[in-house]
Amino acid sequence: MPAGATTGRLFAGSAGVGAAALSVAMLLLARRQQRQPQGLQRCALGQQQKKLVPMNRAGAALCALPEGVYCDSVEKCVRRKTRTVTIGSVKVGSEHPIATQTMTTTLTEDVEATVAQIKKCSAMGIDIVRVTVQGMKEAKACEHIRRRLDEDGCTTPIVADIHFTPKVALVCADFVDKVRVNPGNFADGRKSFNTIDKLSEEDMREAQAHIEEAFAPLVLKLKEKNKALRIGVNHGSLAERILFQYGDSPEGMVASALEFGEICRKYDYHNFVFSMKSSNPQVMVTAYRALAREMYKLGWDYPLHLGVTEAGGGSDGRIKSAAGIGALLLDGLGDTIRVSLTEDPEYEAKPCVALRKVAERAEGKGVAELQEPNSNRRDGIFSRRKCDFPLDVPLNSDGSVFSVATAEELVGMDKKALCDRFGLRLRADGDIQKDWTSVDVVFVEGDVSPAASEKLQSLLDIPIGVLCRPGDNVPDGVTLLHDATAVAAGSVVPERLGGHCLSFTGEESAEVMTQALKNASPRFIVLQPKSQDGITFLGRKFFSTLSTIEEGSSVPAMLWFRYPSVEGQDEDDVVIRASADYGSLFLDGFGEGIIWEAECMTPDALRVSSFNLLQASRMRISKTEFISCPSCGRTLFNLQEVTAKIQSRTGHLPGVRIAIMGCIVNGPGEMADADFGYVGSGVGKIDLYVNYDCVQRAIPSENALDKLVDLIKEHGRWQDPPETVASEDVGAVAELA
């Protein structure tokens, strides 16, 4: 038996190659006669995993889970120990710095353009570059790309991205440093979703034998050539058999990865990494944690490549990627990363480097002790806190956005300035209304003068909540902010309209927290740490303690983090770090709102980024969600240009998700997380989707956007853009204010 083979391992009910994945499937098959409904709630992996502990022939567990279950430590960030995987000149694994990656957007057969783009990415700080290889022409071009790079002294490893074509993978393996295969389509062919109506154990064994027949030759060649492999599972392109067994869920992603990993191990090949990408950060985080948990059980130590696929561009794409990738890095998971943006690939370098710094800064930081007696997070079960929201403070139950202003600033604002600052809408008749991205509460710093008091009252009348310290001239309806420790040491705080808010640092004892909550009966509370170091673990400790206190378990809690200016860091760096910090808690259901302060960001940038972060964390949906791929050599139209046009036309539809895919590879599958899809199907041709279903084919690209709008209207999801007030009218109204 080859070294590293798994045929000596037994899982309950099955043995041999593919046992890990097969046992998962058979446990569920008996009660799954049809595909489950979509959504993360069906993927309660922890409820199934108790049946999946690997066993030896004596029936004893092979490997104990670590303290963190899916990561090494409960209390602090400790990087997961992995083997080293060699990818050309770059080594990946826990003993090496986190490697950065991107993917070219050139036509791979255009050797000079591809070489130039790889060199440009390398100069910007990218360690590994992937190229699309859809056929023999592109596979053979890889030889010339590698040669030209070597001639120019560029040692950046290149990775061949393979879909559908095992024979092409064998050819390009001679020339590239790593091959990425997608288990969803490497052997199972092009995407379909509804041709399987039953699946027996024998059917599954035959399917796994078919996979091995297609995949084993590549494994053997990579082993012979000492080349690397990425088993790159994509939530949007799972095989139909996996979809039938699990739905488009994290547990299906894990089973798909394990099937291919088992084959590699059967042939004693170990120079590979896993990835578990999704355009949904919550699904992505759950899937990576589930795979890490299974690898701990199996005694596997393969590195992880992290990424949120089809994240989009601009601030949206950076925030969504940083929330998902950052949440995993702060738990010590991840050895190589890519931030997939609908932009030129060199622009992915900076956020990748910023995320690597987040991980390096977090290493070893946390809390002294963390008790989580009932951790849904560690069990792979997602849940949010059940909160009682106050009637006299206009919080949003899906996630509240706060803004910070001084009392002096408010005095100087007319109506227009007030609307611009807090995202409000000023009507032509002078009335102020809330909009989709209006702040919910304003924290007012400083002493409140009589003039400032009038402004506070005008905010309350909109209604916008107001939070400030106790003092003179504070109108009824304002929520008063108190230090929790001081309140715990005092007496009961008198009731008032607007009530009270307690500020915790996260370092208070359970006794202090309990007494403060009893004395104040707060409308909501804020977690305001003294330092940003180890904030993920501080937050978990705080919410774990809060859940045990009757007076606090259902009180809404806001996360209030401050980011002072740091030399050498700009707004993008702060956005990446903050998105990782907030995302690591929001994605686990901790926190009902956000107060984000950063010295290098404008109030408007903070407000917009706060809404983007809540949406990325699958909390509050304030605008259209765009799932757009980052483009590559397969893309059949100008993705950046088309995405901008679609966003301009449809960006005012909160709750609507639109996928924009340059080609068919992930297109139909990504419809799993979208309401409507716009997918390149040929040169100048577009297919339109509703969820999984292609409803219009081969539309001329010049008509496709109009057809997409018509499709949205047909399904009752369209609303006209809000009317804008002419600038001269706004100015006139502001003058009267």
Secondary structure in CASP SS format (residue, H / E / C, confidence):
PFRMAT SS
TARGET T0000
AUTHOR 0000-0000-0000
METHOD secondary structure of the structure
MODEL  1
M C 1.00
P C 1.00
A C 1.00
G C 1.00
A C 1.00
T C 1.00
T C 1.00
G C 1.00
R C 1.00
L E 1.00
F E 1.00
A C 1.00
G C 1.00
S E 1.00
A E 1.00
G C 1.00
V C 1.00
G C 1.00
A H 1.00
A H 1.00
A H 1.00
L H 1.00
S H 1.00
V H 1.00
A H 1.00
M H 1.00
L H 1.00
L H 1.00
L H 1.00
A C 1.00
R C 1.00
R C 1.00
Q C 1.00
Q C 1.00
R C 1.00
Q C 1.00
P C 1.00
Q C 1.00
G C 1.00
L H 1.00
Q H 1.00
R H 1.00
C C 1.00
A C 1.00
L H 1.00
G H 1.00
Q H 1.00
Q H 1.00
Q H 1.00
K C 1.00
K C 1.00
L C 1.00
V C 1.00
P C 1.00
M E 1.00
N C 1.00
R C 1.00
A C 1.00
G C 1.00
A C 1.00
A E 1.00
L C 1.00
C C 1.00
A C 1.00
L C 1.00
P C 1.00
E C 1.00
G C 1.00
V C 1.00
Y C 1.00
C C 1.00
D C 1.00
S C 1.00
V C 1.00
E C 1.00
K E 1.00
C C 1.00
V C 1.00
R C 1.00
R C 1.00
K C 1.00
T C 1.00
R C 1.00
T C 1.00
V E 1.00
T E 1.00
I E 1.00
G C 1.00
S C 1.00
V E 1.00
K E 1.00
V E 1.00
G C 1.00
S C 1.00
E C 1.00
H C 1.00
P C 1.00
I C 1.00
A E 1.00
T E 1.00
Q E 1.00
T E 1.00
M E 1.00
T C 1.00
T C 1.00
T C 1.00
L C 1.00
T C 1.00
E C 1.00
D C 1.00
V H 1.00
E H 1.00
A H 1.00
T H 1.00
V H 1.00
A H 1.00
Q H 1.00
I H 1.00
K H 1.00
K H 1.00
C H 1.00
S H 1.00
A H 1.00
M C 1.00
G C 1.00
I C 1.00
D C 1.00
I E 1.00
V E 1.00
R E 1.00
V E 1.00
T E 1.00
V C 1.00
Q C 1.00
G C 1.00
M H 1.00
K H 1.00
E H 1.00
A H 1.00
K H 1.00
A H 1.00
C H 1.00
E H 1.00
H H 1.00
I H 1.00
R H 1.00
R H 1.00
R H 1.00
L H 1.00
D H 1.00
E H 1.00
D C 1.00
G C 1.00
C C 1.00
T C 1.00
T C 1.00
P C 1.00
I E 1.00
V E 1.00
A E 1.00
D E 1.00
I E 1.00
H C 1.00
F C 1.00
T C 1.00
P H 1.00
K H 1.00
V H 1.00
A H 1.00
L H 1.00
V H 1.00
C H 1.00
A C 1.00
D C 1.00
F C 1.00
V C 1.00
D C 1.00
K E 1.00
V E 1.00
R E 1.00
V E 1.00
N C 1.00
P C 1.00
G C 1.00
N C 1.00
F C 1.00
A C 1.00
D C 1.00
G C 1.00
R C 1.00
K C 1.00
S C 1.00
F C 1.00
N C 1.00
T C 1.00
I C 1.00
D C 1.00
K C 1.00
L C 1.00
S C 1.00
E H 1.00
E H 1.00
D H 1.00
M H 1.00
R H 1.00
E H 1.00
A H 1.00
Q H 1.00
A H 1.00
H H 1.00
I H 1.00
E H 1.00
E H 1.00
A H 1.00
F H 1.00
A H 1.00
P H 1.00
L H 1.00
V H 1.00
L H 1.00
K H 1.00
L H 1.00
K H 1.00
E H 1.00
K H 1.00
N C 1.00
K C 1.00
A E 1.00
L E 1.00
R E 1.00
I E 1.00
G E 1.00
V E 1.00
N E 1.00
H H 1.00
G H 1.00
S H 1.00
L C 1.00
A C 1.00
E H 1.00
R H 1.00
I H 1.00
L H 1.00
F H 1.00
Q H 1.00
Y H 1.00
G C 1.00
D C 1.00
S C 1.00
P H 1.00
E H 1.00
G H 1.00
M H 1.00
V H 1.00
A H 1.00
S H 1.00
A H 1.00
L H 1.00
E H 1.00
F H 1.00
G H 1.00
E H 1.00
I H 1.00
C H 1.00
R H 1.00
K H 1.00
Y C 1.00
D C 1.00
Y C 1.00
H C 1.00
N C 1.00
F E 1.00
V E 1.00
F E 1.00
S E 1.00
M E 1.00
K E 1.00
S E 1.00
S C 1.00
N C 1.00
P H 1.00
Q H 1.00
V H 1.00
M H 1.00
V H 1.00
T H 1.00
A H 1.00
Y H 1.00
R H 1.00
A H 1.00
L H 1.00
A H 1.00
R H 1.00
E H 1.00
M H 1.00
Y H 1.00
K H 1.00
L H 1.00
G C 1.00
W C 1.00
D C 1.00
Y C 1.00
P C 1.00
L E 1.00
H E 1.00
L E 1.00
G C 1.00
V E 1.00
T C 1.00
E C 1.00
A E 1.00
G C 1.00
G C 1.00
G H 1.00
S H 1.00
D H 1.00
G H 1.00
R H 1.00
I H 1.00
K H 1.00
S H 1.00
A H 1.00
A H 1.00
G H 1.00
I H 1.00
G H 1.00
A H 1.00
L H 1.00
L H 1.00
L C 1.00
D C 1.00
G C 1.00
L C 1.00
G C 1.00
D C 1.00
T E 1.00
I E 1.00
R C 1.00
V C 1.00
S C 1.00
L C 1.00
T C 1.00
E C 1.00
D C 1.00
P H 1.00
E H 1.00
Y H 1.00
E H 1.00
A H 1.00
K H 1.00
P H 1.00
C H 1.00
V H 1.00
A H 1.00
L H 1.00
R H 1.00
K H 1.00
V H 1.00
A H 1.00
E H 1.00
R H 1.00
A H 1.00
E C 1.00
G C 1.00
K C 1.00
G E 1.00
V C 1.00
A C 1.00
E C 1.00
L C 1.00
Q C 1.00
E C 1.00
P C 1.00
N C 1.00
S C 1.00
N H 1.00
R H 1.00
R H 1.00
D H 1.00
G C 1.00
I C 1.00
F C 1.00
S C 1.00
R C 1.00
R C 1.00
K C 1.00
C C 1.00
D C 1.00
F C 1.00
P C 1.00
L C 1.00
D C 1.00
V C 1.00
P C 1.00
L C 1.00
N C 1.00
S C 1.00
D C 1.00
G C 1.00
S E 1.00
V E 1.00
F E 1.00
S E 1.00
V E 1.00
A E 1.00
T E 1.00
A H 1.00
E H 1.00
E H 1.00
L H 1.00
V H 1.00
G C 1.00
M C 1.00
D C 1.00
K H 1.00
K H 1.00
A H 1.00
L H 1.00
C H 1.00
D H 1.00
R H 1.00
F H 1.00
G C 1.00
L C 1.00
R E 1.00
L E 1.00
R C 1.00
A C 1.00
D C 1.00
G C 1.00
D C 1.00
I E 1.00
Q E 1.00
K C 1.00
D C 1.00
W C 1.00
T C 1.00
S C 1.00
V C 1.00
D C 1.00
V E 1.00
V E 1.00
F E 1.00
V E 1.00
E E 1.00
G C 1.00
D C 1.00
V C 1.00
S C 1.00
P H 1.00
A H 1.00
A H 1.00
S H 1.00
E H 1.00
K H 1.00
L H 1.00
Q H 1.00
S H 1.00
L H 1.00
L H 1.00
D H 1.00
I C 1.00
P C 1.00
I C 1.00
G E 1.00
V E 1.00
L E 1.00
C E 1.00
R C 1.00
P C 1.00
G C 1.00
D C 1.00
N C 1.00
V C 1.00
P C 1.00
D C 1.00
G C 1.00
V C 1.00
T E 1.00
L E 1.00
L E 1.00
H E 1.00
D E 1.00
A H 1.00
T H 1.00
A H 1.00
V H 1.00
A H 1.00
A H 1.00
G C 1.00
S C 1.00
V C 1.00
V C 1.00
P C 1.00
E C 1.00
R C 1.00
L C 1.00
G C 1.00
G C 1.00
H E 1.00
C E 1.00
L E 1.00
S E 1.00
F E 1.00
T C 1.00
G C 1.00
E C 1.00
E C 1.00
S C 1.00
A H 1.00
E H 1.00
V H 1.00
M H 1.00
T H 1.00
Q H 1.00
A H 1.00
L H 1.00
K H 1.00
N H 1.00
A H 1.00
S C 1.00
P C 1.00
R C 1.00
F E 1.00
I E 1.00
V E 1.00
L E 1.00
Q C 1.00
P C 1.00
K C 1.00
S C 1.00
Q C 1.00
D C 1.00
G C 1.00
I H 1.00
T H 1.00
F H 1.00
L H 1.00
G H 1.00
R H 1.00
K H 1.00
F H 1.00
F H 1.00
S H 1.00
T H 1.00
L H 1.00
S C 1.00
T C 1.00
I C 1.00
E C 1.00
E C 1.00
G C 1.00
S C 1.00
S C 1.00
V C 1.00
P C 1.00
A E 1.00
M E 1.00
L E 1.00
W E 1.00
F E 1.00
R E 1.00
Y E 1.00
P C 1.00
S C 1.00
V C 1.00
E C 1.00
G C 1.00
Q C 1.00
D C 1.00
E H 1.00
D H 1.00
D H 1.00
V H 1.00
V H 1.00
I H 1.00
R H 1.00
A H 1.00
S H 1.00
A H 1.00
D H 1.00
Y H 1.00
G H 1.00
S H 1.00
L H 1.00
F H 1.00
L C 1.00
D C 1.00
G C 1.00
F C 1.00
G C 1.00
E C 1.00
G E 1.00
I E 1.00
I E 1.00
W E 1.00
E E 1.00
A E 1.00
E C 1.00
C C 1.00
M C 1.00
T C 1.00
P H 1.00
D H 1.00
A H 1.00
L H 1.00
R H 1.00
V H 1.00
S H 1.00
S H 1.00
F H 1.00
N H 1.00
L H 1.00
L H 1.00
Q H 1.00
A H 1.00
S C 1.00
R C 1.00
M C 1.00
R C 1.00
I C 1.00
S C 1.00
K C 1.00
T C 1.00
E E 1.00
F E 1.00
I E 1.00
S E 1.00
C C 1.00
P C 1.00
S C 1.00
C C 1.00
G C 1.00
R C 1.00
T C 1.00
L C 1.00
F C 1.00
N C 1.00
L H 1.00
Q H 1.00
E H 1.00
V H 1.00
T H 1.00
A H 1.00
K H 1.00
I H 1.00
Q H 1.00
S H 1.00
R H 1.00
T H 1.00
G C 1.00
H C 1.00
L C 1.00
P C 1.00
G C 1.00
V C 1.00
R E 1.00
I E 1.00
A E 1.00
I E 1.00
M E 1.00
G C 1.00
C C 1.00
I C 1.00
V C 1.00
N C 1.00
G H 1.00
P H 1.00
G H 1.00
E H 1.00
M H 1.00
A H 1.00
D H 1.00
A C 1.00
D C 1.00
F E 1.00
G E 1.00
Y E 1.00
V E 1.00
G E 1.00
S E 1.00
G E 1.00
V C 1.00
G C 1.00
K E 1.00
I E 1.00
D E 1.00
L E 1.00
Y E 1.00
V E 1.00
N C 1.00
Y C 1.00
D E 1.00
C E 1.00
V E 1.00
Q E 1.00
R E 1.00
A E 1.00
I E 1.00
P E 1.00
S H 1.00
E H 1.00
N H 1.00
A H 1.00
L H 1.00
D H 1.00
K H 1.00
L H 1.00
V H 1.00
D H 1.00
L H 1.00
I H 1.00
K H 1.00
E H 1.00
H C 1.00
G C 1.00
R C 1.00
W C 1.00
Q C 1.00
D C 1.00
P C 1.00
P C 1.00
E C 1.00
T C 1.00
V C 1.00
A C 1.00
S H 1.00
E H 1.00
D H 1.00
V H 1.00
G H 1.00
A H 1.00
V H 1.00
A H 1.00
E H 1.00
L H 1.00
A C 1.00
END
